[in-house]
Amino acid sequence: MDLIQSTSWFLYGSNLINTQAFNKLNLKPTSFYNHQQKRKNTSNSGAFGDLFTKFATLDSPLLVKARKNEGDGGAMVETAAVEKPDSHRFLVSDGYPTPFGATARDGGVNFSIYSSNAVSATLCLITLSDLHQNTVTEEISLDPLTNKTGDVWHVFLKGDFKDVLYGYKFDGKFSPKEGQYYDSSRIILDPYAKAVIRRGQFGVLEPDENRWPQMACRIPSCEDEFDWEGDLPLKYPQRDLIIYEMHVRGFTKHESSRIEFPGTYLGIVEKLDHLKELGINCVELMPCHEFNDLEYFSYNSVLCDYKVNFWGYSTVNYFSPMIRYSSAGISNCGQDAIHEFKFLVKEAHKRGIEVIMDVVFNHTAEGNEKGPILSFRGADNSVYYMLAPKGEFYNYSGCGNTFNCNHPVVRQFILDCLRYWVTEMHVDGFRFDLASIMTRGSSLWDAINVYGIPIKGDLITTGTPLSSPPLIDMISNDSILCGVKLIAEAWDTGGLYQVGMFPHWGIWSEWNGKYRDVVRQFIKGTDGFSGAFAECLCGSPNLYQEGGRRPWNSINFICAHDGFSLADLVTYNSKHNLANGEDNNDGEIHNNSWNCGQEGEFASILVKKLRKRQMRNFFICLMVSQGVPMISMGDEYGHTKGGNNNTYCHDNYMNYFRWDKKEESSSEFFRFCCLVTKFRHECESLGLKDFPTAERLQWHGHTPDKPDWSDKSRFVAFTLIDSVKKEIYIAFNAGHLTVTISLPERPGYRWEPLVDTSKPAPYDFLSSDLPDRETAIKQYAQFLDANLYPILSYSSIILLLSPDENA
C-alpha cells in the first residue's frame, strides 16, 4: 500500500481515504479492503473508477477522493462530501478462514464458508423484515485474491447487526452430470449457521403458501450469553441408563397436557417429573436439528387434515436447533430458541436426566436432483453428497441422497457439529440414524488421501463398507467427545446390516434390532426361539462378546418411533396405514406382532386381558435383560396409533402423548412400569459390567437346573445372584398352557412372589406399600410351602428370597 505524505489522506489502491474518518473505524490500514455493491458496468469513457462506499455509519460525513482514468494520466478528481446511506453500514475487511460459520470476534463478525468449486462468492445480508419480503438488503462480493484461503471464502464485518441475517450466493458451473449445482440467483444457508430463520410456527404456511420460503442464518453476538448455573455432565455409566425415546412436540402438544407451552422445549421441562416418576435417567430426543415441517405438506383426504414432516428425519441445518419447537419461535433472530433448548438440557440435568440427540447424518432435506438447493448442494454438491460418475445421487438412505460422510471435508464438518452440541449445548450423547451410511466409502474414494498410503489391493468404490471408517475413527478418538454416549442404528436402506458388527472402537453401542425381533417372536409364542431369547436376556453375547464389547453396548428395545407401539404390537397382526394416504403401501410388513385373537381395539374381555398381560411380559423382559433398556414414548400407559406403524406425517392424536389416558384409572400399566424400573435400579445384577457367567446365573426348566432349549420349548427361567436382593428367580412362560414349576431349593429361605403378570392390577406387582400385600402372598402359600409355583400361559414371574420363619 502506497502512502501519500499527508496527515489527512492515505492512498489504498486507487482510492484516497480520509485518515481521520478511517481511524474512527479502529482498523489497521493493512486489514482494510474496499468492497463494492454490485452495480451495472459503466462505460470506459468519462466514468469514475470504483468508489470506496462500504463503511459503518460514522458520526460525520466521509470524504472520498477517487482517480478518474484519463488516458495515461490518472488525474485526481475530488468528489463532493457525501453521507453514507443507512443500508451501507458495514466496514468490510479480509476476514479469517477459521473457524467456519459466523463468529463474533474483535468487535465484529467473521464469516467463513467452504466451497472448492465456486468461482465467486457473495455474502448476502438480509434484515428480518426484508427476509419476509424475499429481498436482499445488501450484497458483498468476495474477492478471490483477498477473501479466499485455499477453498475457504471469508470476510470480516463491523457494524450494526441488529435484526440482520445472512446467507451466501455462489456462482460456478451448473452441470448436474458433473455433480455441480451452482446458481448465483439462489441464497443458500451456511452449513455452520447456529440458527435458521423464516417461519416461527410449526405446520403453518405463509400467505403465499410456499413450502420452501427463503431462509437465512442468524448472525451471532458477543452478548449471546446463557446462565448454565454451573451445569456439568452427569456422566452416568451407560449400563445404568434407562432411555426414553421421545418427540419434543408430541410429548406435550395434546390439550390434556394442560401446560403453558405445549409442544415445545419448555413443555418438556414442565413434564420432567413424569419421567422421574417413571425411573428415566436419559432421554433420547427425536431430531431437533432444523428441518422443514412443511416438506410433505399436502391435504390428507383420509383424515381431512394436512400431512407434515412430523418426525423430522430430513435435516436442513445441523447446528441449529429446531426453531419451531421453541415457544419463542424466531424472536431475537433465533437466540431465544437456542436458550430454550439449553434450558431444557439444564433442567433435565438438575433432575438427574441425561439428554441424547437423535442425529441424521445419512442424508439431508435437499433430496435427489429434483430437490431444492438449500445449503450443501449450493455450496459444493460434489463434496457433500455421494455421487455416481455421471452425477446421480446414491440413495443408501432411501430419502433421495446420501451424505458423503467419509469425505475429509464432510467428516470434519460432522465432528465440528458434534463438538458444538456437546460443548455449547451440553448434550450427553448421540444416536446416529442409519449409522451404517457413515461406514461407507465416500465419492472419489482415495486411500492415500484418507490413510496417507496406498492400500494393497484397494478396489474400494463409492459406497463400499469400510472396516475402519475415517469418520467413525475420528469421532471415537476425539478428545472433546471422549465420554459422550455414541449409539448407532447399525443399518441403512441399501442393505447394509451391521448389528453386532458396527465398527466400534470399544465405545459404540447399537440399537439391537435382533433383540427386538427375537423377543417379539418368543413372547408371542413362536417355536424355536428359547435359546435366542436367553441370549437376549444376557445382553446378546452372541453379538458383542467376541468383539470385546460389553452388555451395555446393546441398546435393547421392543418398540420405537417407527413401527407399532407396544399396545398396537399386541392388538394388530397387520399394519393399518391408510391414514397416511399411500393406500397402506408404506411401513414395515414384518412386525412380528400378535393381536391375541382378534384384530383391532374392539375385542372381547378375555382378549383384552391377554393383551395387558403381554404388555407386562414385554416390559418385564426389557427391564430384566442385561444391556441398556429403551422405552418408546407413550408405551408406559399403552398409547395406540390405531395400528399405524409409520406415523411420520401426522401432527395429531396418533403422535401426541395422551396425558388424559395416562391419568385414567384404567392405566394401571403406568404403575406397573414405574415399579419395574425402580426394581431394576435397585438390583445390582441387572446392569452388569460384563456378561453373566455360571457363577452368577443358572438356567432352569420346569425343574431346577434343567433348561429346555429344544425348538418346541416356550419356557425360559433363570436365577441371578444379586448383592442387594440376594437372589432373584425370573421365568417366562410363552406357551398356551399353565405349567407348575419346581423352584430351586435354598435352605433357610423361601421364595416370595414380587411380580406375576397374569394377575390383575395392582396384584401384578406386590410392592411393599400395597395395603393387602400379605393377604395376596398367602394365596400362594400352598404352592410355595411345597417349593412350587403355577405360571399361567403367556405370563412371567419374578420371585425373591426371604428368610423362612419355619425353617
C-alpha positions in Angstrom: 0.0 0.0 0.0 1.4 3.4 -1.1 1.1 6.2 1.5 0.8 9.9 0.5 2.7 12.1 2.8 -0.2 13.8 4.3 -1.9 13.9 7.7 -5.3 14.0 6.0 -5.3 11.2 3.4 -3.7 7.9 2.5 -3.8 6.0 -0.7 -5.2 2.5 -0.8 -5.1 1.1 -4.3 -6.9 3.7 -6.5 -8.6 5.3 -3.5 -7.7 8.3 -1.4 -9.0 7.8 2.1 -9.6 10.4 4.8 -7.3 9.4 7.7 -9.5 10.9 10.4 -12.6 9.1 9.2 -10.7 5.9 8.8 -9.3 6.0 12.3 -12.8 6.1 13.7 -13.2 2.6 12.3 -10.4 1.3 14.6 -8.8 -0.8 11.8 -5.2 -1.1 10.8 -4.7 0.0 7.2 -3.2 -3.4 6.3 -6.5 -5.1 7.2 -8.6 -2.8 5.2 -10.3 -3.8 2.0 -12.5 -1.9 -0.5 -15.8 -3.8 -1.2 -18.4 -2.6 -3.6 -22.1 -3.1 -4.1 -22.9 -5.0 -7.3 -23.7 -2.4 -9.9 -24.1 -2.2 -13.7 -20.8 -1.6 -15.5 -20.3 2.0 -16.7 -18.7 2.9 -19.9 -14.9 3.4 -20.0 -15.4 6.9 -21.4 -15.6 9.5 -18.7 -16.5 7.0 -16.0 -15.3 7.2 -12.4 -13.4 4.2 -11.1 -14.6 2.2 -8.1 -15.6 4.4 -5.1 -15.0 3.4 -1.6 -18.6 3.1 -0.3 -18.8 0.2 2.2 -18.5 1.7 5.7 -20.0 1.6 9.1 -22.1 4.7 9.7 -19.8 7.5 11.1 -20.6 10.5 13.2 -19.5 12.8 10.3 -19.7 12.5 6.5 -16.8 10.6 5.0 -14.9 12.4 2.3 -13.9 10.2 -0.6 -11.4 11.0 -3.3 -11.0 8.9 -6.4 -8.9 8.9 -9.5 -10.5 9.2 -12.9 -8.6 7.5 -15.6 -7.8 10.0 -18.3 -5.5 8.4 -20.9 -2.1 7.5 -19.4 -2.6 10.1 -16.7 -4.8 9.4 -13.9 -5.6 12.9 -12.7 -7.1 13.2 -9.2 -10.7 14.2 -9.1 -12.2 15.2 -5.7 -15.8 14.2 -5.2 -18.2 16.0 -3.0 -18.6 15.0 0.6 -21.5 12.5 0.9 -23.3 10.9 3.8 -23.3 7.1 3.8 -26.8 5.6 3.2 -28.2 3.8 6.2 -28.2 0.4 4.4 -24.4 0.7 3.7 -23.4 0.4 7.3 -20.7 -2.2 7.4 -17.0 -1.9 7.4 -15.5 -4.8 5.4 -12.1 -6.4 5.7 -10.5 -9.6 4.6 -11.5 -11.8 7.4 -10.2 -15.2 8.6 -10.6 -18.7 7.2 -11.3 -20.3 10.6 -13.5 -21.1 12.4 -16.2 -21.9 9.9 -19.5 -20.2 10.2 -20.3 -16.7 11.5 -18.2 -15.9 14.6 -18.4 -12.8 16.8 -14.9 -11.5 17.5 -12.8 -8.3 17.6 -15.9 -6.1 17.8 -17.4 -7.5 14.6 -18.3 -10.8 12.9 -16.2 -13.1 10.8 -17.8 -15.1 8.1 -16.2 -18.3 6.7 -17.5 -21.0 4.4 -16.1 -23.8 2.4 -16.6 -24.1 -1.4 -13.9 -25.6 -3.6 -15.7 -25.4 -6.9 -17.3 -22.0 -6.8 -15.8 -19.2 -9.0 -17.3 -16.4 -7.0 -19.0 -15.9 -3.6 -21.3 -13.2 -2.3 -22.3 -12.6 1.3 -25.9 -11.6 1.5 -27.1 -9.5 4.4 -30.9 -9.6 5.0 -32.9 -7.8 7.6 -35.7 -9.7 9.2 -38.3 -7.5 7.5 -36.6 -7.9 4.1 -36.5 -11.7 4.6 -40.3 -11.8 4.6 -40.3 -9.7 1.5 -37.9 -12.1 -0.2 -35.5 -9.2 -0.6 -31.7 -9.0 0.0 -30.8 -5.9 2.0 -27.1 -5.8 0.9 -24.7 -7.9 -1.1 -21.0 -8.0 -0.5 -18.9 -9.6 -3.2 -15.8 -11.5 -2.0 -12.5 -11.1 -3.8 -10.9 -14.5 -4.6 -7.5 -12.9 -4.0 -8.0 -11.5 -0.5 -11.2 -13.2 0.7 -10.2 -16.7 -0.1 -7.7 -19.0 1.6 -7.4 -22.4 -0.1 -11.0 -23.4 -0.7 -12.4 -21.3 2.1 -14.1 -17.9 1.5 -14.1 -15.4 4.3 -14.8 -11.8 5.2 -14.9 -9.7 8.4 -17.6 -7.1 9.0 -18.1 -4.4 11.6 -21.3 -2.6 12.0 -24.8 -2.8 13.5 -26.1 -6.4 13.1 -29.4 -5.9 14.9 -32.1 -8.0 13.2 -29.7 -8.7 10.4 -29.4 -12.3 9.0 -27.1 -13.7 6.3 -26.7 -16.2 3.6 -24.5 -16.8 0.5 -24.6 -16.8 -3.2 -22.2 -18.9 -5.1 -21.5 -18.8 -8.8 -19.9 -21.6 -10.8 -20.8 -24.4 -13.2 -24.4 -25.7 -13.2 -23.9 -29.2 -14.6 -25.8 -31.9 -12.8 -23.9 -34.5 -14.8 -20.7 -33.3 -13.3 -22.2 -33.0 -9.9 -22.3 -29.2 -9.8 -25.4 -27.2 -8.9 -24.2 -23.6 -8.7 -26.8 -21.0 -9.2 -25.9 -17.4 -8.4 -29.6 -16.5 -8.1 -30.0 -18.7 -5.0 -29.3 -17.6 -1.5 -28.0 -20.6 0.4 -27.7 -21.4 4.1 -24.3 -21.6 5.8 -23.8 -25.2 6.8 -22.3 -23.9 10.1 -25.2 -21.5 10.9 -26.2 -21.7 14.5 -29.9 -20.8 13.8 -32.0 -20.8 10.7 -34.8 -18.2 10.4 -38.0 -17.9 8.5 -41.2 -19.4 9.9 -41.9 -19.3 13.6 -44.9 -21.7 13.9 -45.0 -25.4 13.3 -47.1 -26.5 10.4 -48.3 -23.1 9.4 -47.9 -21.9 5.8 -47.1 -18.3 4.9 -49.6 -16.3 2.9 -48.0 -17.3 -0.4 -48.3 -21.0 0.5 -44.7 -21.6 -0.4 -43.5 -24.8 1.4 -39.8 -23.7 0.9 -39.6 -20.0 1.5 -36.3 -18.3 1.5 -34.5 -18.9 4.8 -31.5 -17.1 6.4 -28.9 -17.6 9.1 -28.6 -15.9 12.5 -25.6 -13.6 13.0 -24.1 -14.2 16.4 -23.2 -11.6 19.0 -20.7 -11.4 21.8 -23.7 -10.8 24.1 -25.2 -14.2 23.4 -24.7 -15.4 27.0 -26.6 -18.2 28.8 -26.5 -18.8 32.5 -25.8 -22.5 32.9 -25.7 -22.2 36.7 -22.7 -24.4 36.9 -24.2 -27.3 34.9 -21.9 -30.2 34.3 -22.3 -33.5 32.5 -23.9 -36.3 34.6 -21.6 -38.9 33.1 -23.7 -41.9 34.2 -22.1 -45.3 33.4 -24.1 -46.4 30.3 -25.0 -49.7 31.9 -27.1 -47.7 34.5 -29.3 -45.9 31.9 -32.9 -46.3 31.2 -33.5 -44.5 28.0 -36.8 -42.8 26.9 -37.2 -42.1 23.2 -39.4 -39.1 22.8 -40.6 -36.5 20.4 -40.4 -32.8 21.6 -43.7 -31.7 20.1 -45.6 -34.9 20.5 -44.8 -35.2 24.2 -46.9 -32.2 25.4 -48.9 -30.9 22.4 -52.1 -32.7 23.3 -54.5 -30.4 25.1 -54.7 -32.8 28.1 -51.1 -31.8 29.0 -52.6 -28.6 30.4 -49.3 -26.8 30.4 -48.3 -23.2 29.4 -46.0 -24.1 26.5 -47.4 -27.2 24.8 -45.3 -28.9 22.1 -42.0 -27.1 22.9 -38.7 -27.5 24.7 -40.2 -25.6 27.7 -43.2 -28.0 27.6 -40.8 -31.0 28.2 -39.4 -29.1 31.2 -42.9 -28.8 32.7 -43.3 -32.6 32.4 -39.9 -33.8 33.5 -41.3 -35.0 36.8 -43.3 -37.6 34.9 -40.0 -39.0 33.6 -38.5 -39.1 37.0 -41.5 -41.0 38.3 -41.1 -43.5 35.6 -37.5 -44.0 36.5 -36.0 -42.5 33.4 -32.4 -41.1 33.7 -31.8 -40.4 30.0 -34.0 -39.0 27.2 -33.3 -39.6 23.5 -34.8 -36.7 21.6 -36.0 -37.4 18.1 -34.5 -35.0 15.6 -34.2 -31.5 17.0 -31.9 -30.1 14.2 -33.6 -27.6 12.0 -35.9 -29.3 9.5 -38.8 -28.2 7.3 -42.1 -29.5 8.9 -43.9 -28.5 5.7 -41.7 -30.7 3.5 -44.6 -33.2 2.9 -47.4 -30.6 3.3 -50.5 -31.8 1.4 -54.1 -32.4 2.1 -54.9 -35.8 3.6 -58.4 -36.8 2.4 -58.5 -39.7 4.8 -58.3 -37.7 8.0 -59.3 -34.4 6.5 -56.2 -32.6 7.7 -52.7 -32.0 6.4 -49.7 -34.2 6.2 -46.5 -32.7 7.6 -42.9 -33.8 8.3 -43.6 -34.6 12.0 -40.7 -36.9 12.9 -38.0 -34.6 11.5 -35.7 -37.0 9.8 -34.8 -34.6 7.0 -32.3 -32.1 8.2 -31.9 -28.6 6.8 -29.1 -27.5 9.2 -27.2 -29.5 11.7 -26.0 -26.7 14.1 -29.4 -25.1 14.5 -32.0 -26.3 17.0 -35.5 -26.7 15.5 -36.8 -23.2 15.8 -40.5 -24.2 15.7 -40.0 -26.4 18.8 -39.5 -23.3 20.9 -42.2 -21.1 22.4 -40.2 -18.1 21.3 -40.1 -19.0 17.6 -37.9 -16.6 15.6 -37.9 -13.9 18.2 -34.4 -12.4 18.7 -33.4 -14.0 15.4 -33.4 -17.4 17.0 -31.3 -16.8 20.0 -34.3 -17.3 22.3 -34.9 -20.7 20.8 -31.3 -21.7 21.4 -31.7 -20.6 25.0 -34.8 -22.7 25.4 -33.0 -25.8 24.2 -30.2 -25.1 26.7 -32.7 -24.5 29.4 -34.3 -27.9 28.7 -30.8 -29.6 29.0 -30.0 -27.7 32.2 -33.3 -28.6 33.8 -33.0 -32.2 32.8 -29.6 -32.4 34.3 -30.9 -30.9 37.5 -33.3 -33.8 37.8 -30.6 -36.4 37.0 -31.7 -37.0 33.4 -29.1 -37.1 30.6 -30.0 -35.8 27.1 -29.1 -37.7 23.9 -29.9 -36.4 20.5 -31.1 -38.4 17.5 -28.9 -37.1 14.6 -29.4 -37.7 10.9 -26.1 -37.5 9.1 -27.1 -40.0 6.5 -29.0 -37.6 4.2 -30.3 -34.1 4.1 -33.6 -32.3 3.1 -32.2 -31.4 -0.3 -33.2 -34.8 -1.7 -32.2 -36.0 -5.2 -31.6 -34.0 -8.3 -35.2 -32.7 -8.2 -34.9 -31.4 -4.7 -34.3 -27.8 -3.5 -31.0 -26.1 -3.4 -30.9 -25.0 0.3 -27.3 -25.2 1.6 -24.9 -28.1 0.9 -25.9 -28.5 -2.7 -25.4 -24.9 -3.5 -22.1 -24.7 -1.6 -20.4 -27.8 -3.0 -22.7 -30.6 -4.1 -20.0 -33.0 -5.2 -18.2 -32.7 -1.9 -21.2 -33.1 0.5 -23.1 -35.9 -1.4 -22.2 -39.3 -2.6 -22.4 -39.2 -6.4 -22.1 -41.7 -9.2 -19.8 -40.9 -12.1 -22.5 -39.1 -14.1 -23.7 -37.0 -11.1 -26.5 -39.3 -10.0 -27.2 -39.3 -6.3 -26.6 -42.6 -4.4 -29.6 -43.3 -2.2 -28.5 -45.6 0.6 -30.8 -43.5 2.9 -34.0 -44.2 0.9 -34.6 -40.4 1.0 -33.0 -39.3 -2.3 -29.4 -38.5 -1.4 -26.6 -39.9 0.8 -24.3 -37.6 2.9 -20.7 -38.1 1.8 -19.7 -38.8 5.4 -16.1 -40.1 4.9 -15.0 -37.2 2.6 -12.3 -35.2 4.5 -14.4 -32.0 4.5 -17.6 -33.7 5.4 -16.3 -35.8 8.2 -14.6 -32.7 9.7 -18.0 -30.9 9.4 -19.7 -33.7 11.3 -17.1 -33.8 14.0 -17.4 -30.0 14.4 -21.1 -30.3 14.7 -21.0 -33.0 17.4 -18.4 -30.9 19.4 -20.7 -27.9 19.2 -23.7 -29.7 20.7 -21.5 -31.2 23.5 -19.6 -28.0 24.4 -22.1 -25.3 23.7 -25.5 -27.1 24.2 -24.3 -29.6 26.9 -25.9 -32.7 25.4 -24.7 -36.0 26.7 -24.6 -38.2 23.6 -26.0 -39.0 20.2 -28.0 -41.7 18.5 -27.0 -41.9 14.8 -29.8 -42.6 12.4 -28.9 -45.1 9.7 -25.4 -45.1 11.0 -24.1 -47.7 8.6 -24.0 -45.0 5.9 -21.2 -43.4 8.0 -19.1 -46.5 7.4 -19.4 -46.4 3.6 -16.6 -45.2 1.3 -17.1 -41.6 0.0 -17.3 -40.4 -3.5 -13.9 -40.3 -5.2 -12.5 -42.6 -2.5 -8.8 -42.3 -2.3 -6.8 -44.4 0.2 -3.8 -42.1 0.0 -6.0 -39.2 0.9 -7.6 -41.0 3.7 -4.8 -43.1 5.2 -1.7 -41.4 3.8 -0.5 -44.5 2.0 -1.9 -46.7 -0.8 -3.6 -50.0 0.4 -2.6 -53.1 -1.4 -5.5 -54.5 -3.4 -7.6 -51.4 -2.7 -10.5 -51.7 -5.0 -12.9 -49.7 -2.9 -15.6 -47.9 -4.8 -18.2 -45.3 -3.8 -20.4 -46.7 -1.0 -18.2 -49.7 -0.1 -18.4 -50.6 3.6 -15.1 -49.8 5.3 -13.7 -51.8 8.1 -12.1 -48.7 9.6 -14.2 -45.7 8.5 -12.3 -42.5 9.0 -15.3 -40.6 10.3 -16.0 -43.3 13.0 -12.3 -43.3 13.8 -12.3 -39.5 14.3 -15.4 -39.5 16.5 -14.2 -42.4 18.6 -10.8 -40.9 19.3 -11.8 -37.3 19.6 -10.6 -35.7 22.9 -13.7 -33.5 23.2 -16.2 -36.3 22.5 -14.5 -38.6 25.0 -17.1 -39.9 27.4 -20.2 -39.0 25.5 -22.7 -41.7 24.6 -22.5 -42.9 21.0 -25.3 -45.1 19.7 -25.5 -46.4 16.2 -28.6 -47.5 14.3 -26.4 -50.1 12.6 -28.2 -50.5 9.3 -29.3 -48.5 6.2 -31.8 -48.9 3.4 -29.1 -50.0 1.0 -29.0 -53.5 2.6 -26.0 -52.9 4.9 -26.9 -54.5 8.3 -24.2 -54.3 10.9 -25.9 -55.1 14.2 -23.2 -56.8 16.2 -20.6 -55.8 13.6 -20.6 -52.0 13.6 -17.0 -50.6 13.8 -17.0 -49.6 17.5 -13.5 -48.9 18.9 -14.9 -50.4 22.1 -17.2 -47.5 22.8 -20.1 -47.5 20.3 -23.4 -49.0 21.3 -26.1 -50.2 18.9 -29.8 -50.3 18.6 -30.1 -54.0 18.9 -32.7 -54.8 16.2 -32.1 -58.5 16.7 -33.1 -58.2 20.3 -36.4 -56.6 19.3 -37.2 -59.3 16.7 -36.3 -62.3 18.9 -38.1 -61.0 22.0 -41.3 -60.3 19.9 -41.2 -63.8 18.5 -40.6 -65.6 21.8 -43.2 -63.6 23.9 -45.9 -64.2 21.3 -45.2 -67.9 21.5 -43.3 -68.8 18.3 -41.4 -72.1 18.5 -37.6 -72.2 18.1 -36.7 -69.0 20.0 -36.0 -70.1 23.6 -32.2 -70.2 23.1 -32.1 -66.9 21.2 -34.3 -65.4 23.9 -31.9 -66.5 26.6 -29.1 -64.7 24.7 -31.1 -61.5 24.7 -31.6 -61.8 28.4 -27.8 -62.0 28.9 -27.1 -58.8 26.8 -26.6 -60.6 23.5 -23.1 -62.1 24.0 -23.5 -63.8 20.7 -23.3 -60.4 19.0 -21.0 -58.4 21.3 -18.7 -60.6 23.3 -16.4 -61.8 20.6 -15.7 -58.2 19.5 -14.6 -57.3 23.0 -17.7 -55.3 23.9 -20.0 -55.5 26.9 -23.7 -55.8 27.6 -24.1 -52.1 27.7 -23.1 -51.9 24.0 -26.6 -53.4 23.4 -29.5 -50.9 23.4 -32.4 -53.1 24.0 -35.9 -52.1 22.8 -39.2 -53.7 21.9 -40.7 -50.6 20.2 -39.5 -47.3 18.8 -40.9 -44.4 17.0 -41.1 -46.3 13.7 -43.2 -49.5 13.9 -46.0 -50.5 16.2 -46.4 -49.0 19.7 -46.4 -51.5 22.5 -50.2 -51.5 22.7 -50.5 -52.0 19.0 -48.0 -54.8 19.0 -50.5 -56.9 20.9 -53.6 -55.6 19.1 -52.8 -55.9 15.4 -51.5 -58.6 13.2 -51.2 -56.2 10.2 -50.3 -52.6 9.7 -53.2 -50.2 9.2 -51.6 -47.2 7.4 -54.5 -45.9 5.3 -54.4 -42.6 7.1 -51.0 -41.9 5.5 -52.7 -41.6 2.2 -50.5 -44.2 0.5 -53.0 -47.0 0.2 -51.4 -48.9 3.0 -48.3 -49.5 0.9 -45.9 -47.7 3.3 -44.5 -49.1 6.6 -42.8 -52.3 7.6 -44.7 -55.5 6.7 -42.8 -57.9 9.1 -43.8 -56.7 12.5 -43.7 -60.0 14.5 -46.9 -58.8 16.2 -49.9 -60.8 17.6 -53.3 -59.5 18.2 -54.1 -62.1 20.9 -57.0 -63.5 19.0 -58.9 -60.5 17.5 -57.8 -57.7 15.2 -58.2 -54.1 16.5 -59.2 -52.4 19.7 -62.8 -53.7 19.8 -62.3 -57.2 21.2 -63.6 -59.5 23.9 -62.8 -59.0 27.6 -60.6 -62.2 27.5 -58.6 -60.9 24.6 -58.1 -57.5 26.2 -56.9 -59.2 29.4 -54.4 -61.2 27.5 -53.2 -58.1 25.7 -52.5 -56.4 29.1 -50.6 -59.5 30.2 -48.5 -59.5 27.1 -47.6 -55.8 27.5 -46.4 -56.6 31.0 -44.4 -59.5 29.7 -42.6 -57.4 27.2 -41.8 -54.7 29.8 -40.5 -57.3 32.3 -38.3 -58.8 29.7 -36.9 -55.4 28.7 -36.1 -54.5 32.3 -34.5 -57.8 33.4 -32.3 -58.1 30.3 -28.6 -57.2 30.5 -27.8 -54.2 28.4 -29.5 -50.8 28.2 -33.3 -50.7 28.0 -35.1 -48.1 25.9 -38.7 -47.2 26.3 -40.7 -45.5 23.5 -42.8 -42.5 24.4 -46.3 -43.4 25.4 -45.7 -47.1 25.9 -45.8 -46.6 29.6 -49.6 -46.1 29.5 -50.4 -48.1 26.4 -50.5 -45.5 23.7 -52.2 -46.6 20.5 -51.7 -45.3 16.9 -54.6 -47.4 15.7 -52.3 -49.9 14.0 -50.4 -47.4 12.0 -46.7 -48.3 12.1 -45.4 -45.3 10.1 -46.8 -42.1 11.5 -44.1 -39.9 10.1 -46.6 -37.4 8.7 -49.2 -36.9 11.4 -49.3 -33.9 13.7 -52.3 -35.2 15.6 -53.5 -37.6 18.2 -51.6 -40.5 16.7 -48.3 -39.0 17.7 -49.4 -37.0 20.8 -48.8 -38.3 24.3 -52.2 -38.6 25.8 -51.9 -37.3 29.4 -55.6 -38.0 30.0 -55.1 -41.6 29.2 -52.1 -41.8 31.4 -54.2 -40.4 34.3 -57.2 -42.7 33.8 -57.7 -45.4 36.4 -57.5 -47.9 33.6 -53.9 -47.0 33.1 -52.6 -49.3 35.9 -49.9 -50.2 33.4 -48.1 -47.0 34.2 -47.9 -48.0 37.9 -46.5 -51.4 36.9 -43.9 -49.8 34.7 -42.8 -47.4 37.4 -42.4 -50.2 39.9 -40.4 -52.4 37.5 -38.0 -49.7 36.5 -37.5 -48.9 40.2 -36.7 -52.6 40.8 -34.2 -52.6 38.0 -32.4 -49.5 39.5 -32.3 -51.3 42.9 -30.8 -54.5 41.6 -27.0 -54.6 41.2 -27.3 -57.7 38.9 -29.5 -56.1 36.2 -26.8 -53.7 34.9 -23.7 -55.8 34.9 -20.3 -54.6 33.6 -19.8 -57.8 31.8 -21.8 -60.8 30.5 -23.1 -63.1 33.3 -21.3 -66.3 33.9 -22.4 -69.6 35.6 -21.1 -68.2 38.9 -23.9 -65.7 38.9 -26.6 -67.1 36.6 -28.2 -70.5 36.5 -30.7 -71.7 33.9 -33.8 -73.7 34.8 -36.7 -75.5 33.2 -39.9 -76.8 34.8 -37.5 -78.3 37.3 -34.3 -76.6 38.6 -31.0 -76.8 36.6 -32.7 -78.5 33.6 -33.4 -75.9 31.0 -35.1 -76.9 27.8 -33.6 -75.4 24.7 -35.5 -77.5 22.2 -37.3 -76.0 19.3 -40.7 -76.7 20.9 -39.7 -75.0 24.2 -41.6 -71.9 25.1 -40.3 -71.7 28.7 -37.2 -69.9 29.9 -36.3 -69.5 33.6 -33.1 -68.4 35.5 -31.8 -67.4 38.9 -29.5 -64.4 39.3 -27.2 -63.7 42.3 -27.7 -60.1 43.4 -25.7 -58.3 46.1 -28.8 -56.3 47.1 -31.6 -58.8 46.6 -29.6 -61.9 47.4 -31.1 -64.0 44.6 -33.8 -63.4 42.0 -35.9 -66.0 40.2 -37.3 -65.0 36.8 -39.4 -67.1 34.5 -41.3 -66.6 31.2 -44.0 -69.0 30.0 -44.8 -68.1 26.4 -46.9 -71.3 25.9 -50.6 -71.6 25.8 -50.8 -73.9 28.8 -50.3 -73.3 32.5 -47.2 -75.0 34.0 -46.4 -75.7 37.6 -42.7 -75.4 38.2 -40.4 -76.7 40.9 -38.2 -73.9 42.4 -34.6 -74.2 43.4 -34.0 -75.3 47.0 -32.5 -72.6 49.2 -32.2 -73.9 52.8 -33.3 -71.4 55.4 -35.1 -69.3 52.8 -38.3 -69.5 50.8 -39.3 -67.9 47.6 -41.8 -65.0 47.7 -43.6 -63.5 44.7 -42.9 -60.0 43.6 -44.3 -59.9 40.0 -46.8 -62.1 38.3 -48.1 -60.7 35.0 -51.1 -63.0 35.0 -52.6 -61.2 38.0 -54.8 -58.1 37.6 -53.5 -54.7 38.8 -52.4 -53.9 41.5 -51.5 -57.5 42.3 -49.3 -57.8 39.2 -46.6 -56.2 41.3 -46.7 -56.8 45.0 -45.0 -53.6 46.2 -44.2 -53.0 49.8 -46.8 -50.3 50.1 -49.7 -52.4 48.8 -52.3 -52.4 51.6 -53.3 -56.1 51.4 -49.9 -57.4 50.2 -49.6 -60.0 53.0 -53.0 -61.4 52.1 -52.1 -61.6 48.5 -48.9 -63.5 49.3 -50.7 -66.0 51.5 -52.8 -67.0 48.4 -49.6 -68.6 47.1 -48.7 -70.4 50.3 -49.9 -73.8 49.4 -47.6 -73.8 46.4 -44.6 -72.1 48.0 -44.7 -74.3 51.0 -44.0 -77.2 48.6 -41.4 -75.1 46.7 -43.7 -74.9 43.7 -45.3 -72.1 41.6 -48.0 -72.2 38.9 -47.3 -70.0 35.9 -50.3 -69.3 33.7 -50.0 -69.2 30.0 -48.4 -66.2 28.4 -47.1 -64.8 31.7 -43.9 -64.1 33.6 -42.9 -64.0 37.2 -40.2 -62.6 39.5 -39.6 -64.2 42.9 -37.3 -63.1 45.7 -35.8 -65.0 48.6 -36.9 -64.2 52.1 -36.0 -65.9 55.4 -38.1 -69.0 56.1 -39.5 -68.4 59.6 -40.5 -72.1 59.8 -37.0 -73.4 59.0 
